[in-house]
């Protein structure tokens, strides 16, 4: 016997869903077939890849170690299928992009439009999520290119810087401290800090600033940049957020920027793709375009008014 694609797909579905039921629903098969496939994979490997956790299932240490290899096998086969169909002109060429929410809500759509102008034979799709979700999509070969902030230290990813990413501390437009001198630490600790959900790069930026400044303010977690902007506008709190996400609101006086010392250092936006296996021509073309002057010109990257130091 040998490891089969059914076993790999069933195991990865269980990893994603946390249960046999969720995996069966995702694969549109019966629960016994999923259980049998995962059990057969464990026998092939000579060690269990999952174990019970309450009503659900979690991977064992062996399962966690094996999962990236299983994802690479499935992902590379799908890449090969697309490459073969493209070569035979049996399907439209398609590039699957994944972007963190901040990028997807600001500069990614014009970047896609600019790329399509000179590559109209390549169809584009876009998945949106937080940093953790977007990186998982590329590492599992469920997306071709990820666009996000600071890349992880992972040899399976190639990261190319494409755009500056500065952060500004937003507040309500009528905030008495906006536009004045730098706000001191005691004032910042009295504020409610608006945070994105766990797994978000924007949340990490805020948490790192608070830890470095030694601040322990009250926090409020919100699930999107839009919710954070509306909460800040209503005077519920403050938050560091990418200038790309709030340029329009700052320019039109819907939000204000609080001047702070030692705000987060300027970062970069990156285009990231997998280094595992052959790379399709469409991926190479997009990575080269995203880092080109033509892409930066097309984005009309006009920053929001910066906070005073």
Number of C-alpha atoms within 10 A of each C-alpha: 5 10 14 12 14 16 23 21 20 24 28 22 21 25 21 13 17 19 20 23 18 17 24 20 13 14 14 9 13 13 17 12 15 24 20 13 21 24 17 18 22 19 14 15 14 10 14 18 23 21 13 12 11 7 7 14 16 19 21 15 13 15 21 14 12 16 18 13 13 19 19 17 19 19 20 19 15 14 19 16 12 18 20 13 14 15 11 9 10 10 12 12 18 17 18 19 26 31 27 24 24 28 20 20 16 18 18 21 14 15 21 20 16 19 20 15 9 10 13 11 12 15 14 15 12 16 17 18 18 23 24 14 16 24 27 14 20 23 24 21 23 21 23 23 30 29 30 28 25 15 20 11 9 11 9 15 20 18 24 18 19 21 19 16 20 20 24 26 22 29 28 24 21 14 15 9 17 21 13 12 13 15 15 11 14 10 9 19 16 13 17 18 23 26 27 22 16 14 14 21 20 24 19 15 19 22 17 12 16 17 10 11 14 11 15 15 14 12 14 16 14 15 13 16 20 15 15 26 26 15 19 24 22 15 17 17 23 25 27 25 25 25 24 21 23 26 19 16 17 20 13 10 13 18 25 26 27 29 22 18 14 10 18 17 11 10 15 16 19 24 25 26 25 24 14 16 14 11 16 15 11 18 18 12 12 22 21 13 18 23 16 12 11 13 20 17 11 15 19 11 13 10 18 20 14 16 20 15 12
